[in-house]
Amino acid sequence: MAFNNTDLAAFKDVWVFCEQREGKLMPTDFELISEGRRLADELGVDLCGLLLGDNVEGLAKELGGYGADKVYVCDHPLLKVYTTDAYAKVICDVIEELKPEAFLIGATNIGRDLGPRCAARLHTGLCADCTHLDVDMGIYKDFLHEASTLEDARIDGLNTAMVLGEKHDVSRDLKMTRPAFGGHLMASIICPRFRPTMATVRPGVMKKRPFDQAKADAVEIVKPAFELSEADMQTEVTEVVKAAKKLVDLIGADFIVSVGRGISKDVEGGIKLAEELAAELGGVVGGSRAVIDSGWLSADHQVGQTGKTVHPKVYVALGISGAIQHKAGMQDSECIIAVNKNESAPIFEIADYGICGDLFKVTPMLTEAIRAAKAAK
């Protein structure tokens, strides 16, 4: 029977593409499985991981520990190293056979390559680089009340959408939110007519659930039938070369000291102060989009909607005004300390501790205070 992506009733379950490299699961897998668990519960369906590779069945139970009910394992020697052709063929064949209603992929280098190819083959929609997902209308409206500037009455009335001139009930559609227009707006997108609904999700924005060994032991492992041969592949990987480039790990950092446009009068001096403070905290240096666009720090330091979303224990914002794009990337930090000489800077609205003053005078005092406190211990 031909694959019919408009027969919405035939599609069920939430799937997550679980990326592995050299036999190791990626951190985004656990974030997406955790988020997928919430969405599957809202829909009343199963959460399934989709794992491709060569001899990777042993990785499946760990996915269960973060919430997967079932893991589909596609094992084949030609899947050992990622190629677009092989992975897209196997994924699309399995989706056409088993019909999930939602399919989530991490917006990693591999995910950004794989997602559009699969969506094109399946003739369905893909929302790229999502930062928020919802199904339940009540939860989605609560999110809009908190995060958007829409009037309350308009949000409360969002129960239908116009699709081809007719009203469409969006209560079961996946509501996918992502930055738009260079991060100046947030857009919520649905895919009302086709399945599966597909989304790539920015790494670091979804919170990982605690690992549950009982659920890991209970996860169901299924090996779906598929066919794959060298004739299906237009490319061959002859060698994998790893670049010896050191990048800052913002997502995994417990302490982040970020700088903004406020360091403009002495860029090198401002960055040095941030580095000294970060060193005392045992953390890393980040930056706002203005800092990265000005070339003062490399792109891997960027925090915000168009950079990385972070959840450190302590986030120190030095000379950052707190534009909505930046706040969206760090507002869930456990403790936010803001230093800005403008007392009306928006960053103070979300800061746990605010210091109104010149960062070039305040930062050395913070560094010295931390150094003294460590010495006292």
C-alpha positions in Angstrom: 0.0 0.0 0.0 1.3 3.4 -0.9 2.3 5.7 2.0 -0.4 8.2 2.7 0.9 11.0 4.9 -2.6 12.8 5.0 -4.4 9.9 6.8 -3.8 11.4 10.2 -5.6 8.7 12.1 -3.1 6.1 10.9 -0.2 7.8 12.7 0.6 7.2 16.4 3.4 7.6 18.9 6.2 10.1 19.4 9.6 9.2 18.0 13.1 10.6 18.7 16.1 10.1 16.4 18.8 9.0 18.8 22.1 10.1 17.3 25.2 8.0 18.1 28.8 8.6 17.1 31.4 5.9 17.3 29.1 3.8 19.5 28.3 6.6 22.0 25.0 8.3 22.4 24.9 12.1 22.1 23.7 14.4 25.0 20.9 15.7 22.8 19.4 12.2 22.8 18.7 12.3 26.5 17.3 15.9 26.3 14.9 14.9 23.4 13.9 11.6 25.0 13.0 13.5 28.2 11.0 16.1 26.3 9.4 13.4 24.1 8.2 11.7 27.2 6.2 14.8 28.2 4.7 15.2 24.7 3.8 11.5 24.5 2.1 11.7 27.8 0.1 14.7 26.6 -0.9 12.8 23.5 -1.6 9.5 25.4 0.8 7.5 23.2 4.2 5.7 23.5 7.6 7.3 23.2 9.9 5.5 20.9 13.6 6.0 20.2 15.0 5.3 16.8 18.7 4.2 16.9 20.8 3.5 13.8 24.3 2.1 13.7 26.4 -1.0 13.6 26.2 -3.2 16.7 24.5 -0.5 18.8 21.7 -2.5 20.5 23.6 -2.3 23.8 22.9 1.5 23.9 19.1 1.1 23.8 18.5 0.5 27.5 20.0 3.8 28.5 17.4 5.5 26.4 14.7 3.7 28.3 16.2 5.1 31.5 15.3 8.6 30.4 11.7 7.8 29.4 11.5 5.7 26.2 8.9 3.0 26.2 10.4 1.3 23.1 13.6 1.6 21.1 13.7 0.7 17.4 17.2 -0.5 16.6 18.4 -0.6 13.0 21.7 -2.4 12.9 23.8 -2.7 9.7 27.5 -2.4 8.9 26.6 0.4 6.3 25.2 2.4 9.2 28.4 2.4 11.3 29.4 5.9 10.0 26.8 8.5 9.2 26.0 9.1 5.6 22.9 11.1 4.5 21.8 8.5 1.9 21.9 5.5 4.1 20.4 7.0 7.2 17.6 8.9 5.3 16.6 5.7 3.4 16.4 3.5 6.5 14.6 6.2 8.6 12.0 6.9 5.9 11.4 3.2 5.2 10.8 2.5 8.9 8.6 5.6 9.3 6.5 4.7 6.2 6.0 1.2 7.7 5.3 2.1 11.4 3.8 5.7 11.0 4.8 7.9 14.0 2.8 11.1 14.4 5.7 13.2 15.6 9.5 12.8 14.9 12.1 14.8 16.8 15.7 15.2 15.8 18.5 17.1 17.5 19.7 20.2 15.6 23.2 19.0 15.6 25.4 19.0 12.4 24.0 15.5 11.6 20.4 16.4 12.5 20.4 19.6 10.5 21.5 17.5 7.5 19.2 14.6 8.0 16.0 16.3 9.0 15.3 18.2 5.7 16.2 15.1 3.6 13.8 12.9 5.5 11.0 15.6 5.5 11.4 16.0 1.7 11.2 12.3 1.1 8.1 11.9 3.4 6.5 15.0 1.9 5.8 16.5 5.3 6.6 19.6 7.2 9.7 20.3 9.2 10.2 23.1 11.8 13.9 23.7 12.2 15.9 24.8 15.3 13.0 24.7 17.8 13.4 26.0 21.3 10.0 25.0 22.7 7.4 22.3 22.1 3.9 21.7 23.3 0.8 19.7 22.5 -1.6 20.3 25.4 -3.4 23.6 24.7 -3.6 24.6 28.4 0.2 24.2 28.8 0.8 26.0 25.5 -1.4 28.9 26.4 0.4 29.2 29.8 3.7 29.4 27.9 2.3 32.1 25.6 1.0 34.1 28.6 4.5 34.1 30.1 6.7 34.4 27.1 4.8 36.4 24.4 3.5 39.9 24.1 0.1 38.8 22.7 -3.0 40.0 24.5 -4.5 37.5 27.0 -7.8 37.4 25.2 -6.2 36.5 21.9 -4.1 33.8 23.6 -7.2 32.3 25.3 -9.0 32.2 21.9 -6.3 30.2 20.2 -8.1 26.9 19.7 -8.3 26.7 15.9 -6.3 27.7 12.9 -7.4 28.5 9.4 -6.1 25.7 7.0 -7.1 26.0 3.3 -9.9 28.3 4.3 -11.4 26.0 6.9 -11.1 26.0 10.7 -8.8 23.3 12.0 -8.7 22.1 15.6 -5.1 22.4 16.8 -5.6 20.6 20.1 -3.6 17.5 19.0 -1.1 19.3 16.8 2.5 19.7 17.9 3.1 23.4 18.6 6.7 24.1 17.6 8.2 27.4 18.7 11.5 28.8 17.1 13.3 32.1 16.7 12.4 34.0 13.5 13.6 37.2 11.8 17.1 36.9 13.2 15.9 36.1 16.7 13.8 39.3 17.0 10.5 37.3 17.0 9.3 33.9 18.2 7.1 31.9 15.8 4.9 29.0 16.7 4.3 26.6 13.9 2.0 23.6 13.3 1.8 21.0 10.6 -1.9 20.4 10.4 -2.3 18.4 7.1 0.6 15.9 7.0 2.3 13.3 9.2 4.7 12.8 10.8 5.1 16.3 12.2 8.9 16.8 12.2 11.1 19.1 14.2 14.8 19.6 14.8 15.4 20.9 18.4 18.3 23.1 19.5 20.7 21.3 21.8 20.6 22.4 25.4 17.1 23.9 25.5 15.3 20.8 26.8 16.0 19.6 30.3 17.2 16.0 30.9 15.1 13.9 33.2 16.7 11.9 36.1 17.9 8.4 35.0 15.6 5.6 36.1 17.2 2.2 36.1 13.8 0.4 36.4 12.6 2.0 33.2 15.9 1.2 31.5 15.4 -2.5 32.4 11.8 -2.4 31.2 12.3 -0.7 27.8 11.2 -2.8 24.8 13.8 -3.3 22.1 12.5 -3.9 18.6 14.4 -4.6 15.4 12.3 -3.4 12.4 12.8 -5.0 9.0 14.6 -2.8 6.5 16.8 -3.2 3.4 20.1 -1.4 2.7 22.8 -2.0 0.2 25.7 -0.1 -1.3 23.6 0.7 -4.3 21.4 2.9 -2.1 24.4 5.1 -1.2 25.8 7.8 -3.5 28.7 8.6 -1.2 31.4 6.6 0.7 33.2 7.6 3.8 36.8 6.7 3.4 38.2 8.4 6.5 37.0 10.3 9.5 39.4 13.1 10.6 38.8 14.9 13.9 39.8 18.5 14.1 41.9 19.5 17.1 39.9 22.6 17.8 39.2 23.6 21.3 35.6 25.0 21.7 34.1 26.4 24.9 31.5 24.1 26.5 28.8 26.5 27.4 26.0 23.9 27.7 27.9 21.7 30.1 29.3 24.6 32.3 28.1 25.1 35.9 29.4 28.7 36.0 29.3 31.1 33.1 30.6 34.7 33.0 29.2 36.5 29.9 30.1 39.9 28.6 28.1 42.3 26.5 28.3 45.6 24.7 29.3 47.2 28.0 33.0 46.2 27.5 33.2 48.3 24.3 35.4 51.0 25.9 38.1 48.4 26.6 37.3 45.1 24.9 40.5 43.3 25.7 40.4 44.5 29.3 36.7 43.5 29.7 37.3 40.0 28.3 40.3 39.6 30.6 38.3 40.5 33.6 35.6 38.0 32.6 38.2 35.3 32.2 39.7 36.0 35.6 36.3 35.8 37.3 35.4 32.6 35.3 38.7 31.1 36.4 38.0 31.7 40.0 34.5 30.2 39.7 35.8 27.2 37.7 33.6 28.3 34.7 33.8 29.6 31.2 33.3 32.9 29.3 30.2 33.6 27.2 29.0 36.6 25.3 26.0 38.3 23.9 25.2 38.4 20.2 26.6 42.0 20.0 29.9 40.7 21.2 30.1 37.9 18.7 28.9 40.1 15.8 31.6 42.6 16.7 34.2 39.8 16.5 35.3 40.2 20.1 34.6 36.6 20.9 34.2 33.5 18.6 30.7 32.1 17.8 31.1 29.2 20.2 30.8 31.7 23.1 27.4 33.0 22.1 24.5 32.7 24.6 21.0 33.5 23.4 18.3 32.5 20.9 20.7 32.5 18.0 23.5 31.0 20.1 23.4 28.4 22.9 20.7 28.0 25.6 22.3 27.4 28.9 21.2 26.3 32.4 24.3 26.9 34.7 24.3 27.0 38.5 25.5 30.6 38.3 25.3 33.0 35.3 27.1 36.3 35.6 26.1 39.0 33.1 28.7 41.8 32.7 27.6 44.8 30.7 24.7 42.9 29.1 21.4 45.0 28.7 19.3 41.9 28.6 17.5 41.9 25.2 14.8 39.3 24.9 16.9 37.2 22.6 19.7 36.9 25.2 17.3 36.4 28.1 15.7 33.5 26.3 19.1 31.7 26.3 19.9 32.0 30.0 16.9 32.9 32.0 16.6 29.3 33.4 20.0 29.6 35.1 19.7 28.7 38.8 21.3 32.0 39.9 21.7 35.1 37.8 24.1 37.9 38.8 23.9 41.1 36.7 26.3 44.0 36.6 25.2 47.0 34.5 25.6 50.7 35.0 22.1 51.3 33.6 19.7 50.8 36.5 16.8 50.2 34.1 18.5 47.5 32.0 16.1 44.6 31.3 18.6 42.1 32.7 17.7 43.3 36.2 14.1 42.0 35.7 15.3 38.4 35.8 18.5 38.8 37.9 18.6 37.2 41.4 21.3 39.7 42.3 21.7 43.0 40.5 24.7 45.4 40.9 24.3 48.8 39.3 27.8 50.0 38.6 30.7 50.0 36.1 31.7 46.4 35.3 35.4 47.5 35.1 35.2 48.4 38.8 32.8 45.8 40.1 34.2 42.7 38.4 37.7 42.9 40.1 35.9 43.3 43.4 33.8 40.1 42.7 36.9 38.2 41.7 38.8 39.3 44.8 35.8 38.4 47.0 35.6 34.9 45.6 39.3 34.4 45.9 39.2 35.5 49.5 36.3 33.2 50.3 38.1 30.3 48.8 41.2 31.1 50.7 39.2 31.3 54.0 38.0 27.7 53.4 
